Amino acid sequence: MQLRFLGIIPNTPVDDSPTIWVDDDTGDLLIQSYKATEDEVKACQEVGSIPGHSTNVPDHETIIRLPAVMLKYIPQSEDRRSEVPRT
């Protein structure tokens, strides 16, 4: 695994710092951020995703809340950059 730091929310306390890294080998993102609240998880489950897909969150997964200011750190292909709102 070859990780590369992408960004952190500026001016956050030393122990409260949403951060994003990318695995250069796979392109996967690793995201440290705020845990979704129980109400947020329930709302995600109520909205669902695709028909027939479970809304349960397995033990090896979680739902996080990524602050909008962090979107600027998510890599996008050149043709998709204009579609993503930046903050």
NUMINU-366472 format. One line per 5 residues: number of its first residue (from 0); their letters; for each residue x, y, z of N, C-alpha, C, O, CB. Coordinates in pm, 1 decimal. Glycine has a CB too. Example, Ala and Ser with C-alpha at 12.3 -4.5 7.8 and 13.67 -1.06 7.14 Angstrom:
2
0> AS> 1319.0:-569.0:780.0:1230.0:-450.0:780.0:1320.0:-330.0:780.0:1423.6:-331.9:846.5:1130.8:-447.3:904.6 ~ 1285.0:-225.0:708.0:1367.0:-106.0:714.0:1290.0:3.0:787.0:1340.9:113.8:803.9:1408.4:-59.8:572.5
//
This chain:
87
0> MQLRF> 85.0:-116.3:0.0:0.0:0.0:0.0:90.2:123.4:0.0:178.7:137.7:84.4:-97.1:-0.6:122.3 ~ 65.7:211.9:-96.5:141.3:336.0:-109.7:46.5:452.6:-84.3:-23.7:496.5:-175.3:208.1:347.4:-250.9 ~ 44.2:503.4:40.1:-48.6:610.5:74.4:12.4:747.5:47.7:132.4:769.6:63.4:-90.1:599.4:220.5 ~ -76.7:839.5:6.3:-35.6:978.4:-15.8:-138.9:1068.6:50.4:-258.9:1053.3:27.8:-21.7:1011.1:-169.4 ~ -92.3:1162.0:131.7:-177.6:1259.1:199.0:-238.5:1353.2:96.2:-167.6:1405.3:10.0:-98.0:1338.3:305.2
5> LGIIP> -370.8:1375.8:104.7:-437.6:1467.8:13.1:-477.1:1598.9:79.9:-459.4:1706.0:21.9:-560.0:1402.2:-45.3 ~ -530.6:1591.2:201.6:-571.7:1715.4:265.3:-631.4:1695.3:402.4:-668.3:1584.9:442.4:-669.4:1786.0:179.2 ~ -639.5:1806.6:472.7:-694.3:1810.2:607.7:-772.4:1940.8:620.9:-738.7:2039.0:554.9:-580.9:1798.8:717.3 ~ -875.6:1943.9:704.6:-947.0:2069.6:727.2:-851.5:2164.7:799.0:-800.0:2132.1:905.9:-1079.2:2047.1:810.6 ~ -828.2:2281.4:740.9:-737.9:2377.7:805.0:-793.8:2426.3:937.9:-915.1:2429.4:958.4:-712.8:2497.0:712.6
10> NTPVD> -705.8:2463.3:1025.5:-740.0:2525.9:1154.1:-826.2:2439.3:1244.6:-905.8:2491.9:1322.4:-810.7:2654.9:1129.6 ~ -811.9:2306.8:1235.7:-885.5:2220.5:1327.6:-795.1:2185.6:1444.7:-672.7:2185.9:1431.6:-935.9:2091.8:1256.0 ~ -855.7:2155.4:1559.8:-774.0:2115.8:1675.2:-691.8:1990.7:1643.8:-726.5:1913.7:1554.2:-863.5:2090.6:1798.3 ~ -586.3:1971.8:1715.8:-493.6:1861.6:1690.2:-560.6:1724.6:1698.6:-514.2:1630.0:1635.0:-378.9:1867.7:1788.3 ~ -668.2:1712.2:1775.3:-733.8:1582.3:1790.6:-871.5:1578.4:1723.9:-953.4:1492.7:1757.2:-747.6:1548.5:1938.1
15> DSPTI> -897.9:1668.9:1631.1:-1027.8:1674.7:1563.6:-1003.9:1719.8:1420.0:-1038.1:1832.0:1382.5:-1127.4:1771.5:1637.9 ~ -945.1:1631.5:1340.7:-896.7:1674.9:1210.5:-935.2:1579.3:1098.1:-858.0:1488.7:1066.6:-747.4:1690.5:1214.5 ~ -1053.8:1596.9:1035.9:-1086.7:1515.5:919.7:-974.0:1524.1:815.0:-926.6:1632.7:781.3:-1221.8:1560.8:858.5 ~ -933.3:1408.1:765.4:-816.4:1397.3:677.9:-845.7:1297.7:566.7:-921.8:1203.0:586.4:-690.4:1354.4:757.9 ~ -785.7:1318.7:449.6:-803.1:1226.6:337.0:-666.6:1185.6:282.4:-577.4:1268.4:264.0:-889.1:1291.6:225.1
20> WVDDD> -652.6:1054.6:256.8:-535.3:997.5:190.9:-583.0:917.1:70.5:-699.0:876.2:65.1:-452.0:907.8:289.4 ~ -494.8:894.4:-25.3:-525.7:807.6:-138.5:-422.8:695.4:-141.3:-304.3:717.5:-116.0:-526.3:887.3:-273.5 ~ -469.7:574.5:-172.4:-380.5:460.5:-194.6:-342.5:466.6:-342.2:-424.7:437.2:-429.0:-449.4:320.6:-155.8 ~ -219.2:504.5:-370.5:-175.1:519.3:-509.2:-173.3:387.5:-585.2:-174.2:387.4:-708.3:-38.1:581.0:-512.9 ~ -170.7:275.3:-514.0:-172.1:145.5:-581.2:-311.5:110.6:-633.8:-324.2:48.4:-739.3:-123.7:36.3:-485.9
25> TGDLL> -415.9:150.4:-560.7:-552.2:110.7:-596.9:-642.2:228.6:-634.8:-744.7:209.9:-700.4:-614.6:35.5:-482.5 ~ -604.3:349.2:-594.0:-689.4:465.4:-614.2:-794.5:481.0:-505.8:-872.6:576.1:-509.1:-756.1:456.9:-747.8 ~ -798.0:388.8:-409.0:-894.2:396.8:-298.8:-862.7:516.9:-210.4:-746.8:554.8:-193.5:-892.8:266.5:-215.1 ~ -969.3:576.7:-153.6:-952.9:685.3:-58.3:-965.3:631.1:82.7:-1050.2:546.2:109.3:-1056.2:796.7:-83.1 ~ -882.2:678.9:172.3:-894.0:650.1:314.8:-930.7:781.3:380.9:-860.2:881.2:366.2:-760.8:588.7:375.1
30> IQSYK> -1042.1:781.0:454.4:-1097.6:905.2:506.2:-1115.3:895.7:657.3:-1183.4:806.7:708.2:-1231.7:937.3:438.0 ~ -1053.0:988.6:727.1:-1077.7:1006.4:870.1:-1175.4:1121.8:880.8:-1146.8:1232.2:834.3:-943.8:1033.9:951.9 ~ -1288.8:1097.7:940.8:-1387.1:1204.8:953.4:-1478.9:1175.0:1070.0:-1454.5:1083.2:1148.3:-1468.2:1221.6:823.0 ~ -1583.8:1252.9:1080.5:-1678.3:1239.0:1190.4:-1769.6:1119.1:1167.9:-1815.9:1095.7:1056.3:-1761.2:1366.8:1206.3 ~ -1795.3:1043.8:1273.6:-1890.9:934.1:1264.3:-2029.6:991.1:1243.7:-2066.7:1091.8:1304.1:-1886.4:844.9:1390.7
35> ATEDE> -2104.9:926.2:1158.6:-2245.0:966.0:1141.5:-2319.3:935.3:1270.5:-2290.6:836.6:1338.1:-2311.2:892.6:1019.8 ~ -2414.3:1020.2:1303.4:-2494.7:996.7:1423.0:-2594.0:883.6:1395.0:-2613.7:844.0:1280.1:-2569.3:1126.9:1466.6 ~ -2654.7:833.7:1499.2:-2756.3:728.8:1480.8:-2869.5:778.9:1392.2:-2919.6:704.6:1307.7:-2812.3:682.5:1617.2 ~ -2910.5:905.1:1410.7:-3017.0:962.3:1327.5:-2974.7:970.3:1181.2:-3055.8:945.0:1092.1:-3055.6:1102.0:1378.4 ~ -2848.6:1005.1:1155.3:-2799.4:1013.9:1017.9:-2794.3:875.2:952.9:-2831.1:859.1:836.5:-2659.9:1079.3:1015.0
40> VKACQ> -2748.6:776.2:1028.7:-2744.8:639.2:976.3:-2886.6:591.9:945.1:-2911.3:532.5:840.2:-2676.4:542.8:1077.7 ~ -2979.0:618.5:1036.4:-3118.8:579.1:1013.9:-3174.3:646.8:888.7:-3244.0:583.4:809.4:-3205.9:614.8:1136.8 ~ -3143.6:775.3:870.7:-3190.0:847.3:752.4:-3131.0:785.5:624.8:-3201.1:773.0:524.4:-3152.2:996.8:762.3 ~ -3003.8:747.3:627.8:-2941.4:682.2:512.0:-3012.8:550.4:481.3:-3037.8:517.9:365.2:-2790.1:657.2:537.8 ~ -3045.0:475.3:586.1:-3113.6:348.1:566.8:-3253.7:369.3:510.6:-3300.3:289.6:429.2:-3120.8:271.0:698.6
45> EVGSI> -3321.2:475.7:553.2:-3455.2:503.8:502.8:-3452.3:542.5:355.6:-3540.6:503.5:279.1:-3520.2:614.5:584.3 ~ -3351.5:618.9:315.9:-3337.3:659.0:175.3:-3296.2:539.5:90.5:-3343.1:523.4:-22.2:-3233.8:773.1:160.8 ~ -3207.7:455.2:145.3:-3161.9:336.8:73.1:-3068.4:370.2:-40.6:-3018.4:482.3:-49.5:-3278.9:260.4:20.0 ~ -3044.2:274.0:-127.6:-2955.2:295.9:-241.4:-3020.1:245.0:-368.6:-3086.7:321.2:-438.6:-2819.6:226.9:-219.1 ~ -3001.9:117.4:-399.9:-3063.6:61.7:-520.1:-3166.3:-43.6:-479.2:-3152.5:-105.6:-373.8:-2956.0:0.2:-615.0
50> PGHST> -3268.0:-64.2:-560.7:-3371.0:-161.7:-525.5:-3311.7:-299.8:-495.3:-3227.0:-350.1:-569.1:-3472.7:-172.6:-638.4 ~ -3357.7:-359.1:-386.3:-3314.8:-492.8:-350.5:-3184.9:-500.0:-272.1:-3144.6:-608.3:-229.5:-3301.1:-572.3:-471.9 ~ -3118.4:-386.5:-252.2:-2991.4:-386.5:-179.2:-3018.3:-359.6:-32.1:-3098.0:-272.0:1.5:-2893.2:-280.8:-237.3 ~ -2953.2:-433.4:55.0:-2972.6:-418.6:198.4:-2934.7:-278.2:244.5:-2842.0:-217.3:190.9:-2890.8:-523.0:274.3 ~ -3006.7:-227.6:343.7:-2971.5:-98.8:402.5:-2894.8:-115.7:533.1:-2859.7:-17.2:598.0:-3096.9:-15.9:426.3
55> NVPDH> -2868.6:-241.3:571.8:-2790.2:-265.7:692.0:-2645.0:-225.5:667.7:-2593.9:-239.0:556.5:-2799.4:-414.2:734.3 ~ -2578.9:-176.1:772.3:-2436.9:-142.7:765.2:-2361.9:-256.3:833.8:-2370.8:-271.6:955.6:-2405.5:-2.6:832.7 ~ -2286.8:-337.6:755.6:-2216.9:-449.7:816.2:-2109.7:-404.1:914.7:-2064.9:-289.6:910.5:-2154.6:-535.7:708.9 ~ -2069.6:-494.0:1002.4:-1970.6:-461.4:1105.6:-1839.0:-409.7:1047.4:-1770.3:-330.2:1111.5:-1943.4:-583.6:1190.9 ~ -1803.3:-453.8:927.0:-1674.6:-411.9:869.6:-1686.0:-281.5:790.1:-1589.4:-240.3:725.9:-1619.6:-522.1:779.3
60> ETIIR> -1802.9:-215.9:793.6:-1824.3:-87.8:726.5:-1878.9:13.9:826.7:-1922.2:-22.2:936.1:-1921.4:-103.8:606.2 ~ -1876.2:138.8:788.3:-1934.7:244.9:869.9:-1981.1:356.6:778.2:-1944.4:360.3:660.8:-1832.9:298.2:975.1 ~ -2060.7:446.4:830.6:-2101.4:565.8:757.4:-2035.0:683.7:826.5:-2047.9:700.7:947.8:-2258.8:581.8:752.6 ~ -1963.5:765.6:748.7:-1900.1:884.7:804.2:-1964.1:1008.7:743.7:-2025.8:1002.3:637.4:-1747.4:883.7:778.0 ~ -1949.3:1120.6:811.5:-1993.9:1249.2:757.7:-1868.5:1322.4:711.8:-1780.4:1353.4:792.0:-2075.5:1333.8:864.9
65> LPAVM> -1861.7:1349.5:582.6:-1748.8:1421.0:525.3:-1788.0:1567.1:507.0:-1877.6:1596.5:427.9:-1704.5:1357.4:390.3 ~ -1722.8:1659.8:578.3:-1756.8:1800.8:562.2:-1737.6:1845.8:417.1:-1642.7:1804.1:350.7:-1671.3:1887.2:656.2 ~ -1828.0:1930.6:368.6:-1823.5:1975.6:229.6:-1689.8:2038.5:193.2:-1645.4:2027.8:78.8:-1934.7:2074.4:203.8 ~ -1625.8:2103.4:288.4:-1497.2:2167.9:260.7:-1391.5:2065.5:218.0:-1291.8:2101.6:155.5:-1448.7:2244.9:384.4 ~ -1413.2:1937.3:252.0:-1316.8:1832.3:217.7:-1331.3:1783.9:73.5:-1242.5:1715.1:23.2:-1332.7:1715.1:312.3
70> LKYIP> -1440.6:1818.0:6.2:-1461.8:1771.1:-131.4:-1350.0:1815.0:-224.7:-1320.0:1745.8:-322.0:-1595.1:1821.8:-184.2 ~ -1288.4:1928.3:-196.8:-1182.2:1977.8:-284.5:-1059.9:1886.1:-284.6:-976.9:1894.8:-375.1:-1141.1:2117.8:-242.3 ~ -1047.7:1799.8:-186.2:-933.1:1709.5:-178.7:-957.0:1576.0:-249.7:-863.1:1498.3:-266.8:-898.3:1684.0:-34.4 ~ -1079.9:1548.3:-290.9:-1109.8:1421.3:-356.0:-1068.1:1429.0:-502.1:-1117.0:1514.6:-575.8:-1260.4:1386.4:-343.5 ~ -978.1:1340.5:-545.1:-931.7:1344.5:-684.4:-1045.7:1316.2:-781.5:-1130.7:1231.1:-755.3:-818.5:1243.4:-706.0
75> QSEDR> -1047.0:1386.4:-891.3:-1147.1:1367.8:-996.0:-1074.8:1358.3:-1129.7:-969.8:1419.5:-1149.1:-1251.6:1484.5:-996.5 ~ -1131.2:1281.8:-1220.6:-1076.7:1279.3:-1355.6:-1102.1:1415.5:-1419.3:-1194.1:1486.5:-1378.9:-1140.2:1164.0:-1440.7 ~ -1023.4:1451.6:-1516.0:-1032.4:1583.1:-1579.8:-1173.1:1614.0:-1630.2:-1219.8:1727.0:-1615.4:-934.1:1591.5:-1695.0 ~ -1241.2:1516.9:-1689.1:-1374.4:1540.8:-1745.1:-1482.6:1554.7:-1637.6:-1591.5:1603.5:-1667.8:-1411.1:1428.2:-1839.4 ~ -1456.0:1513.4:-1513.7:-1555.8:1521.9:-1406.5:-1534.7:1644.6:-1318.0:-1623.5:1677.7:-1239.5:-1551.5:1395.9:-1321.1
80> RSEVP> -1423.5:1711.7:-1327.4:-1393.9:1823.0:-1236.6:-1497.1:1932.9:-1242.5:-1528.3:1993.6:-1140.0:-1259.4:1880.2:-1267.8 ~ -1550.6:1960.1:-1358.8:-1646.8:2068.7:-1369.6:-1783.3:2029.8:-1311.8:-1866.2:2117.5:-1287.2:-1661.8:2110.5:-1515.1 ~ -1808.1:1901.2:-1290.0:-1936.6:1855.9:-1237.0:-1944.0:1861.7:-1085.7:-2053.7:1864.4:-1030.1:-1963.9:1716.1:-1282.3 ~ -1829.4:1863.6:-1017.1:-1826.3:1856.2:-870.3:-1821.7:1996.1:-812.5:-1732.2:2073.7:-846.1:-1705.0:1773.5:-820.9 ~ -1917.8:2030.4:-724.7:-1913.8:2163.6:-662.3:-1793.0:2173.9:-570.2:-1764.7:2081.8:-493.6:-2044.6:2192.0:-583.1
85> RT> -1723.8:2282.7:-577.6:-1605.4:2305.5:-493.0:-1636.0:2412.9:-390.8:-1710.1:2507.7:-416.7:-1482.3:2346.1:-578.3 ~ -1575.9:2394.9:-272.4:-1595.0:2495.3:-167.1:-1463.8:2556.8:-130.9:-1458.2:2643.8:-44.0:-1660.4:2434.6:-43.2
//
